[in-house]
Every structure is written in C-alpha cells, then in structure tokens.
Amino acid sequence: MRTGRDFIARHGETVFNAARRLQGDAPHTPLTRAGFAQADEIGRAMLGALGPTPALTLWASPTGRALQTLAVIAEHLGLDWHAARTDARLVEIGMGSWGGRYYADVIAEVGEVFTASGALKVAPDGEDYPAIAARVRGWLADTDDAPGDRLVVMHGISSRVMRGVMTGTAPDPTIGAPFAPGLPQGSIVCIENGVERLVHRGTGHASA
C-alpha cells in the first residue's frame, strides 16, 4: 500500500480534442489555448491545496501534451519540470488504424464508438482495456514502494483504468477492466489509501 498521496491529472485540451479527432497514443498533439488555461487551473488548485514548493515527485506520460500540462503545473508550484520522470506505460489507449481520424468519419463507418459506460470501443487493430490495465498495474508495482506524494499527468482513458485499479473498482464487464468515472480535460483527483477525491474538475470535454 502506498504511503503517500497520488494526484492523477488529465492533460489539457489539444488540437486533436478541439477538432474531434481520435488521438490515442499519438506522441505529440499540442495543447490549445484552452488546454493551457486548463493546465493553469490545475496549477492554481494544486497550489491552493499543497502550497508552494511541495514535496512532490513528478511523473508524466512521455507525450507532448502531458509534458506541456505538467510544465505549467510545475511552474505554479515552483517545482523543477526537468526533474520529472516519464514512463511509456502511462500513455493513452493505442488506437491502431483509427488513430488520427475524425470521430465523425469512424462513426459513419462503424456506428457509435462509445459504450454505455463511456468507454471508447477498441479499434479492430487497437489496444484493448485488459492490456491497459496490465501496463498501468506494472507501473504501479514498480513504483508503489516510493514514499511521499506524487503527481502523475496522463490521459482520459488510461487514467480511468489506472484510477479504477488504484481504487479497487470492479471490472466493467463490457471492457474487461476497472474503469473509473470519466472527468473532463484539465481535471485532477487525489487517491489516498485506495480512496479517490476530486481536487479540481476541468472545463474540457469528457470524451477521449
């Protein structure tokens, strides 16, 4: 069991989000002005909760949008972005041949792409949810003995799976993995002793 708190943030809005394109594990889709504003909101919320220069280990998905969001938050907190650690296991769901395409075009071909619980359906050649759960569990197993608080900036779907794993949520039968409730871009939660609380609800879209 972790001895510190985990602050799990969803990155701010990107150009793909604004254009309604399937982003998935694309390595760099930059933040929009709204996305930077959402990162500012997280930073202000964290500063209010923790004060300046808190003892906080910084982690992020290696994608540009996660690192940009983290840079803004770190500036608010007076922390060194260059000390942040990245891990590919924190990236977003792999979208396969759907990656980069407009939602509307994929829906026109295959029908609705979200399940009733808000999970994005798996592309025929994409990553499935048990695979996401396996990789985030691997990251947790490798890092959960680290003491103290940490901030992790990641993505809409992968963070829902990891939050579900961390809070002991039962697997969603439609996807075969734990899946926490969705939160808009620019949101952050705190998980302590398996219990989640909302720190800040962002103003972005709730979909992937």
Secondary structure, 3 states (H helix, E strand, C coil): CCCCCEEEEECCCEHHHHHCECCCCCCCCCECHHHHHHHHHHHHHHHHHHCCCCCEEEEECCCHHHHHHHHHHHHHHCCCHHHCEECHHHCCCCCHHHCCCEHHHHHHHHCCCECCCCCECCCCCCCCHHHHHHHHHHHHHHHCCCCCEEEEEECHHHHHHHHHHHCCCCCECCCCECCCCCCCCCCEEEEECCEEEEEECCCCCCCC
